[in-house]
Amino acid sequence: MIRLPAVAALGAALLLTVAACGDDTSAGESPGPVNDTYTQQAADLIKAGTGGLLYFEGAEKDITLDKIKVYKDWSGPTKSVKPVAGAKVDIIVCKVGTSCEEVGKKAASIAQSLGWTTKILDGQGAPEGFQKAFSTAAADKPNAVITVAIPENQVADGLAEMKRQKIPTVGISAVKEGGAVGFDANVSSRETFQSVLEVTKAIAESKGTAKAVFLWDVGYPHLVEALNTSKQVFAGCTGCKLLEVRERTLAQATDPIEMQNITTSLIQKYGNDLQYIFTPYGNGVESIIAALKAAGRTDVKVMSKNAEPERLGSVAKGDQFADFGAVRGWNAYAAVDQVVRLLAGQPALPDAEQGIPATVFDKSNAPKDGKVNWDSYVNYAERYTQMWSSAQ
C-alpha cells in the first residue's frame, strides 16, 4: 500500500544491506517431499482470494496459513466511541508526492467529515524531515497526530515530545519496534499479509515445489516483519526451496541498471532453479522483468504487492505473474478511529482487530488500466460512519 521514499530507507538500509550479498543458507539443502495438505490449503486460499477477499486472525507477524480466512462478512470493529467535537489533527506523511500523501489526504478528508480541522505536513522522505515535521506539529499543538510510513526509531525525539504534551500519535504502516517511546496506536497497511500471500501463490501454483528468491528491502521494520513471516510460511512448504534472500535498498530498486545487474547475477547463480522472485513493493519490478526477458527467462515468475496501478497493468499484460493489495482507504478510516478512541480517553484498538482484508490479482482479474474500485469489495466507509454516529 505504501510506496516508501528512497532517501528515508537509505540510511537504515545501508547498515543492513550489501547489494550482492544475502542469506543463502538454504541454498545447499534439497527440498523434501511435497506436503499435499499444505499445498491444497494454499491453493484453496488463492482461489478464494482471486477476485475475492482474505483476512487473518491474530497478530500480523504471527500469520500462518491456517489463520487466513475467506472474507464473508465484516471483519473490522463493530463498536467505537463518539468522536469529540472540534478536534485538530496534524498528519505527517513520509513524503509529499508519494502514496503516503494519498493515504494522508484520505485520513484528512475523513477527519474533516467529523467536523475536525486537519493539516498535512511533509516528512520530506528523510529522518531529519520527519523530525522537522514533528517539531512543527509540537508547536502547532494539535489534539492528535497521524503519521504515514514513518518508523518509530527515526522519530523517537518527536514521539517523546508528543507524549510530554499529551498529544496521542497514530502510526499508519509502522510496526511496534519495542523502543523507549512508540506510537500510541498503530494501523497496518497489511504489507506482511500481502507478502505472505505472495509465497502462498507460489506454493499453490507450483503444487508445493517452488524454488524462490526474496529480493528484499530490509531498511524498514515493517518490511523486515513481512520478510520474516513470509519465510516462515514458505518453510512450511516441505517440497519448496528458498534459494536466497538477496537484500537491496530502495535506492537500488529505483536504479534500473542496478536492478538488472542484480537480477542477472541471480540468473547466473541459480540457472533453471530460479522459478519465483518475491519483491516487497513495485519499485524495481519493471527492471527485474526487463532483465529476465533479456536473458530469455520469461519462465521466472515475479511477484510484488501493494496493487500499484502500473504493476497491476503489468500483471494484466502477463509480464508480472501476480500482485496483492489490501483494501485501500480502510487503513485511513482505521487510523481516524484510533484517534477517536484516544481522544475520548479510551484504549486504542489492537492492530490485529482492525480486520483489513486483502485480495489476489493475476492475469485473470487484474485491471488493464491498473485502477481498482476498492469500494466494490466492501463498504468500509459506511461501516465506520455508522459505528461513530451510533456511539454514545
Backbone torsions as a table, in degrees:
resi	resn	phi	psi	omega
1	MET	NA	-43.5	-175.5
2	ILE	-102.4	119.4	172.7
3	ARG	-88.3	116.6	-172.7
4	LEU	-85.2	148.4	178.7
5	PRO	-74.4	143.5	-176.4
6	ALA	-63.4	-40.5	-174.8
7	VAL	-64.0	-39.2	-176.8
8	ALA	-65.6	-37.6	-177.0
9	ALA	-78.3	-24.5	-167.2
10	LEU	-61.9	-47.3	-175.2
11	GLY	-60.9	-47.8	-179.7
12	ALA	-68.6	-38.4	-174.6
13	ALA	-69.2	-35.8	-178.2
14	LEU	-64.0	-24.9	177.7
15	LEU	-73.3	-19.6	-173.3
16	LEU	-110.9	-15.4	-161.0
17	THR	-128.3	139.9	166.6
18	VAL	-128.6	127.5	-169.0
19	ALA	-55.2	-40.9	-173.1
20	ALA	-89.5	-0.9	-175.6
21	CYS	-112.5	158.1	177.1
22	GLY	-172.2	179.8	179.8
23	ASP	-89.5	104.7	178.3
24	ASP	-121.3	37.4	-176.4
25	THR	-64.3	-21.3	-179.9
26	SER	-93.1	0.6	-171.9
27	ALA	-59.9	-31.6	-177.0
28	GLY	-90.1	-3.7	-177.1
29	GLU	-86.8	142.6	177.7
30	SER	-93.1	144.5	177.2
31	PRO	-62.8	153.1	175.9
32	GLY	-91.3	-168.9	177.8
33	PRO	-68.1	151.1	-178.8
34	VAL	-69.0	133.1	174.3
35	ASN	-91.0	99.2	-174.2
36	ASP	-62.1	-35.5	-179.0
37	THR	-66.4	-44.1	179.7
38	TYR	-65.6	-41.9	179.8
39	THR	-63.5	-42.7	179.3
40	GLN	-66.9	-37.1	177.0
41	GLN	-61.0	-43.9	177.6
42	ALA	-62.6	-44.3	-178.8
43	ALA	-62.9	-40.4	-180.0
44	ASP	-65.1	-40.4	179.9
45	LEU	-66.6	-44.2	-179.6
46	ILE	-65.1	-39.7	177.9
47	LYS	-60.7	-44.7	-178.9
48	ALA	-69.8	-32.7	-176.1
49	GLY	-85.7	-8.1	179.1
50	THR	-85.2	99.2	-174.3
51	GLY	91.6	-14.1	175.4
52	GLY	-112.0	-161.0	-177.6
53	LEU	-128.9	147.6	174.7
54	LEU	-127.0	148.9	172.0
55	TYR	-139.2	179.8	-177.6
56	PHE	-136.3	163.2	177.9
57	GLU	-113.0	138.4	179.9
58	GLY	95.8	-167.2	-178.6
59	ALA	-76.6	144.4	-175.6
60	GLU	-62.5	-36.5	-178.9
61	LYS	-68.5	-15.3	-177.6
62	ASP	-105.1	16.5	-176.9
63	ILE	-61.9	133.9	167.9
64	THR	-130.7	166.2	-176.4
65	LEU	-58.6	-35.6	-177.2
66	ASP	-74.4	-9.9	176.2
67	LYS	-92.9	-6.7	177.8
68	ILE	-86.9	129.8	-176.0
69	LYS	-122.7	154.8	174.0
70	VAL	-78.6	128.7	-179.7
71	TYR	-72.6	122.1	178.0
72	LYS	-122.7	-33.4	179.9
73	ASP	-140.7	174.2	-176.6
74	TRP	-51.6	125.4	-178.0
75	SER	-106.9	-2.4	-179.2
76	GLY	-89.2	-171.1	-178.8
77	PRO	-67.8	152.2	179.6
78	THR	-115.3	-12.4	179.0
79	LYS	-134.0	138.6	174.5
80	SER	-139.1	-153.8	178.4
81	VAL	-127.8	168.8	-179.0
82	LYS	-73.2	128.8	178.6
83	PRO	-63.2	137.4	175.9
84	VAL	-68.1	157.9	-178.6
85	ALA	-88.1	144.6	169.2
86	GLY	67.8	26.8	-178.7
87	ALA	-71.2	154.4	177.8
88	LYS	-120.0	124.5	-174.8
89	VAL	-126.0	126.6	172.4
90	ASP	-97.2	135.9	-177.3
91	ILE	-119.9	115.4	-178.6
92	ILE	-99.7	114.6	179.9
93	VAL	-99.2	150.8	-175.2
94	CYS	-58.3	-39.7	177.7
95	LYS	-166.3	127.9	175.5
96	VAL	-62.9	138.3	-179.1
97	GLY	99.0	-4.1	176.6
98	THR	-110.5	178.5	177.1
99	SER	-67.2	-15.6	171.9
100	CYS	-57.9	-43.6	179.7
101	GLU	-65.0	-37.0	178.4
102	GLU	-58.8	-46.3	179.0
103	VAL	-66.1	-41.5	179.8
104	GLY	-61.8	-41.7	178.6
105	LYS	-65.5	-36.4	177.7
106	LYS	-64.5	-44.6	178.6
107	ALA	-62.4	-38.8	178.7
108	ALA	-62.9	-42.7	-179.9
109	SER	-63.0	-40.9	179.4
110	ILE	-65.3	-44.8	179.5
111	ALA	-61.0	-40.6	179.7
112	GLN	-64.9	-31.4	178.3
113	SER	-66.9	-19.4	176.3
114	LEU	-89.4	3.3	-178.3
115	GLY	86.2	13.1	179.7
116	TRP	-90.3	161.1	173.3
117	THR	-105.4	147.5	-175.6
118	THR	-135.8	158.4	174.6
119	LYS	-142.9	131.5	177.3
120	ILE	-99.7	128.1	-179.8
121	LEU	-113.2	138.7	-176.9
122	ASP	-89.8	118.9	176.2
123	GLY	-76.1	-9.3	173.6
124	GLN	61.4	16.4	170.6
125	GLY	72.8	17.7	-178.2
126	ALA	-151.9	154.4	-178.8
127	PRO	-53.9	-40.4	179.9
128	GLU	-66.3	-32.5	175.7
129	GLY	-69.9	-38.0	177.7
130	PHE	-61.2	-47.3	-178.4
131	GLN	-64.1	-39.4	178.4
132	LYS	-61.3	-42.1	179.1
133	ALA	-65.0	-38.6	176.7
134	PHE	-64.4	-38.5	178.1
135	SER	-63.5	-40.1	177.1
136	THR	-63.0	-42.6	179.0
137	ALA	-65.2	-39.6	179.7
138	ALA	-61.1	-39.8	178.4
139	ALA	-72.0	-29.6	-178.2
140	ASP	-74.9	-25.4	178.2
141	LYS	54.5	58.6	175.5
142	PRO	-74.5	172.4	174.6
143	ASN	-78.2	-25.3	179.7
144	ALA	-158.8	161.2	177.6
145	VAL	-128.0	135.9	171.7
146	ILE	-115.8	134.6	174.3
147	THR	-115.7	156.8	179.0
148	VAL	-127.8	115.0	176.0
149	ALA	59.9	46.5	176.9
150	ILE	-123.0	116.8	-178.0
151	PRO	-67.7	144.4	179.1
152	GLU	-56.7	-42.3	-173.2
153	ASN	-66.6	-15.5	-179.4
154	GLN	-95.3	-2.9	-179.2
155	VAL	-136.8	33.5	-176.4
156	ALA	-59.1	-42.6	-179.8
157	ASP	-65.0	-41.5	178.9
158	GLY	-64.3	-41.9	178.2
159	LEU	-65.1	-38.8	178.3
160	ALA	-62.2	-40.4	178.6
161	GLU	-66.7	-38.8	177.2
162	MET	-62.0	-41.5	179.3
163	LYS	-65.6	-38.5	179.0
164	ARG	-61.9	-38.4	179.5
165	GLN	-86.0	-0.6	-179.3
166	LYS	60.3	41.8	175.4
167	ILE	-104.4	111.1	-178.4
168	PRO	-66.7	144.3	179.7
169	THR	-121.8	141.4	178.1
170	VAL	-124.8	125.6	-179.0
171	GLY	-105.5	117.3	172.8
172	ILE	-88.2	137.0	-178.3
173	SER	56.2	47.7	177.1
174	ALA	-146.4	119.7	-179.1
175	VAL	-86.9	158.3	174.3
176	LYS	-68.9	128.7	-174.8
177	GLU	-107.2	-5.5	176.5
178	GLY	78.9	18.2	178.8
179	GLY	-79.7	-177.3	-178.4
180	ALA	-64.2	-34.5	176.5
181	VAL	-130.5	151.2	179.4
182	GLY	-153.7	179.8	177.5
183	PHE	-66.5	150.4	177.0
184	ASP	-74.7	-22.2	177.4
185	ALA	-154.4	152.7	-179.7
186	ASN	-125.6	150.6	173.7
187	VAL	-135.4	119.0	179.9
188	SER	-81.9	149.0	168.7
189	SER	-96.1	15.5	174.6
190	ARG	63.1	37.3	-179.8
191	GLU	-73.9	-33.4	174.7
192	THR	-65.2	-44.2	179.3
193	PHE	-60.9	-45.2	179.9
194	GLN	-63.0	-37.4	177.8
195	SER	-64.5	-40.2	176.2
196	VAL	-61.3	-38.2	178.9
197	LEU	-67.6	-29.4	174.3
198	GLU	-58.0	-51.7	-176.5
199	VAL	-70.7	-31.5	177.3
200	THR	-63.0	-40.1	177.6
201	LYS	-62.1	-42.4	179.4
202	ALA	-65.5	-42.1	178.3
203	ILE	-60.3	-45.5	-178.3
204	ALA	-66.6	-47.8	-174.4
205	GLU	-68.2	-33.1	-178.9
206	SER	-86.8	-2.8	-175.4
207	LYS	58.4	40.5	173.0
208	GLY	82.4	22.0	-178.5
209	THR	-129.7	22.9	-173.7
210	ALA	-66.5	140.5	171.3
211	LYS	-118.7	123.5	-166.1
212	ALA	-143.0	158.4	173.6
213	VAL	-121.5	134.4	167.0
214	PHE	-89.7	114.6	175.5
215	LEU	-101.2	92.3	-156.4
216	TRP	-125.5	152.3	174.1
217	ASP	-101.3	120.2	179.4
218	VAL	-109.0	25.0	-178.0
219	GLY	-84.6	-8.0	179.9
220	TYR	-128.0	137.6	-178.3
221	PRO	-56.2	-38.2	-177.9
222	HIS	-70.0	-26.8	176.4
223	LEU	-77.9	-30.8	174.3
224	VAL	-65.3	-43.8	176.4
225	GLU	-59.5	-43.7	-180.0
226	ALA	-60.8	-41.6	179.2
227	LEU	-64.2	-50.0	-175.8
228	ASN	-62.1	-43.6	-179.2
229	THR	-68.2	-40.7	179.9
230	SER	-65.2	-38.8	177.2
231	LYS	-61.3	-39.6	179.5
232	GLN	-64.5	-42.9	178.9
233	VAL	-65.8	-40.9	178.9
234	PHE	-65.1	-35.1	179.3
235	ALA	-64.8	-23.8	177.2
236	GLY	-70.5	-13.7	176.3
237	CYS	-87.2	96.4	-171.2
238	THR	-68.1	-21.4	177.9
239	GLY	-93.6	0.1	179.9
240	CYS	-93.4	167.6	180.0
241	LYS	-141.2	124.4	172.5
242	LEU	-85.3	111.4	-178.2
243	LEU	-74.1	-43.1	-175.1
244	GLU	-173.5	151.3	162.8
245	VAL	-103.2	107.6	179.1
246	ARG	-97.3	113.4	-177.3
247	GLU	-86.4	141.0	174.2
248	ARG	-154.5	156.4	-177.8
249	THR	-88.9	168.8	175.6
250	LEU	-67.7	-33.7	176.2
251	ALA	-60.8	-39.5	176.5
252	GLN	-68.8	-37.8	-179.2
253	ALA	-61.7	-32.6	-178.1
254	THR	-88.8	4.1	176.6
255	ASP	-102.7	104.9	-175.0
256	PRO	-56.8	-40.7	-179.3
257	ILE	-65.5	-44.0	179.5
258	GLU	-59.9	-46.1	-177.6
259	MET	-67.8	-37.3	177.7
260	GLN	-67.2	-36.9	177.2
261	ASN	-65.8	-42.5	178.5
262	ILE	-63.0	-44.8	-179.6
263	THR	-62.8	-43.4	178.8
264	THR	-60.8	-38.9	179.4
265	SER	-65.9	-34.2	177.1
266	LEU	-68.7	-40.4	177.6
267	ILE	-61.6	-45.6	-179.0
268	GLN	-65.7	-36.2	-176.9
269	LYS	-73.8	-40.2	-170.9
270	TYR	-111.7	-13.3	177.6
271	GLY	55.7	-133.8	-176.7
272	ASN	-72.9	-10.8	175.6
273	ASP	-68.9	-21.9	179.8
274	LEU	-76.7	108.6	-177.1
275	GLN	-114.3	-35.4	-176.1
276	TYR	-135.1	143.2	172.5
277	ILE	-125.5	120.4	177.0
278	PHE	-97.6	133.7	178.7
279	THR	-126.8	156.8	-173.1
280	PRO	-89.3	-11.7	-179.2
281	TYR	-169.1	178.0	-173.0
282	GLY	-74.7	-25.3	-179.1
283	ASN	-56.7	129.6	175.3
284	GLY	89.4	-14.2	-175.8
285	VAL	-63.9	-39.0	-179.4
286	GLU	-60.8	-38.4	179.1
287	SER	-69.8	-35.8	176.0
288	ILE	-61.9	-47.8	-179.5
289	ILE	-62.3	-40.8	179.4
290	ALA	-61.6	-41.6	179.7
291	ALA	-66.7	-38.7	178.4
292	LEU	-65.3	-42.5	178.6
293	LYS	-63.6	-41.2	-179.5
294	ALA	-63.2	-29.7	179.5
295	ALA	-90.6	2.3	-178.1
296	GLY	72.6	21.8	-176.4
297	ARG	-106.1	59.0	177.3
298	THR	-74.7	-2.4	177.5
299	ASP	-80.5	-18.7	-179.2
300	VAL	-76.3	128.9	-174.3
301	LYS	-99.2	119.1	-177.7
302	VAL	-102.3	133.3	178.7
303	MET	-127.4	150.6	177.4
304	SER	-141.4	-173.3	179.2
305	LYS	-146.6	178.4	-179.2
306	ASN	88.4	-5.7	173.3
307	ALA	52.5	45.2	176.8
308	GLU	-70.9	141.0	-173.4
309	PRO	-51.6	-44.5	-178.3
310	GLU	-66.7	-31.9	179.2
311	ARG	-73.5	-39.8	177.9
312	LEU	-65.3	-35.5	175.7
313	GLY	-63.3	-38.1	177.6
314	SER	-66.9	-37.6	176.4
315	VAL	-63.6	-44.9	-179.9
316	ALA	-59.8	-34.9	178.8
317	LYS	-76.4	-18.0	-178.9
318	GLY	94.2	3.8	178.1
319	ASP	-75.8	-46.2	175.9
320	GLN	-98.4	141.4	-172.4
321	PHE	-72.4	-46.9	-176.7
322	ALA	-161.3	161.3	174.8
323	ASP	-144.4	166.0	-172.4
324	PHE	-142.3	142.2	-178.2
325	GLY	-145.3	142.2	170.8
326	ALA	-85.6	154.7	-178.1
327	VAL	-59.9	112.9	-171.8
328	ARG	-76.2	135.6	-178.7
329	GLY	102.3	-28.3	179.2
330	TRP	-62.2	-39.0	-178.3
331	ASN	-64.8	-31.9	177.1
332	ALA	-67.1	-42.9	175.9
333	TYR	-62.9	-41.8	180.0
334	ALA	-62.9	-38.0	179.4
335	ALA	-66.0	-44.2	178.5
336	VAL	-64.0	-37.3	177.9
337	ASP	-63.6	-37.4	175.8
338	GLN	-61.4	-41.4	177.7
339	VAL	-63.8	-42.2	178.0
340	VAL	-54.8	-46.3	-178.4
341	ARG	-66.5	-47.2	-176.6
342	LEU	-65.0	-40.6	-179.9
343	LEU	-69.5	-21.5	176.8
344	ALA	-88.4	4.6	179.8
345	GLY	77.0	18.5	-179.5
346	GLN	-103.2	156.9	178.6
347	PRO	-67.8	149.8	176.1
348	ALA	-69.2	158.1	178.0
349	LEU	-81.5	132.1	174.8
350	PRO	-56.9	139.8	-176.9
351	ASP	-56.7	-33.0	-178.1
352	ALA	-63.8	-18.0	-177.0
353	GLU	-98.5	6.2	-177.9
354	GLN	-83.4	-17.3	165.7
355	GLY	68.7	18.8	-175.1
356	ILE	-68.0	120.8	-177.7
357	PRO	-89.0	170.1	179.5
358	ALA	-136.8	166.2	-178.4
359	THR	-137.1	164.6	-176.6
360	VAL	-109.5	132.4	175.8
361	PHE	-118.0	123.9	169.5
362	ASP	-129.9	-169.8	-174.7
363	LYS	-61.4	-24.0	-176.7
364	SER	-73.7	-23.8	-174.5
365	ASN	-137.1	-0.9	179.3
366	ALA	-71.0	131.9	179.9
367	PRO	-70.1	135.7	-177.5
368	LYS	-63.0	-33.2	179.3
369	ASP	-88.6	0.0	177.9
370	GLY	77.5	-0.4	-175.5
371	LYS	-94.0	126.0	-178.5
372	VAL	-111.3	130.6	173.8
373	ASN	-88.6	87.2	-175.5
374	TRP	-63.4	-28.9	-179.8
375	ASP	-65.3	-20.3	-179.9
376	SER	-73.2	-16.5	179.8
377	TYR	-82.0	-47.3	-179.2
378	VAL	-160.5	139.5	-178.2
379	ASN	-88.1	72.1	-178.3
380	TYR	-66.4	-32.6	-179.4
381	ALA	-60.7	-43.9	179.7
382	GLU	-64.0	-39.3	-179.0
383	ARG	-61.7	-47.5	-179.2
384	TYR	-67.5	-42.6	-179.3
385	THR	-60.8	-44.9	178.7
386	GLN	-65.6	-38.0	-179.6
387	MET	-62.2	-43.4	-179.2
388	TRP	-71.4	-40.7	-175.4
389	SER	-70.1	-27.1	-177.9
390	SER	-93.1	-5.6	-178.6
391	ALA	-71.1	147.7	-179.5
392	GLN	-94.1	NA	NA
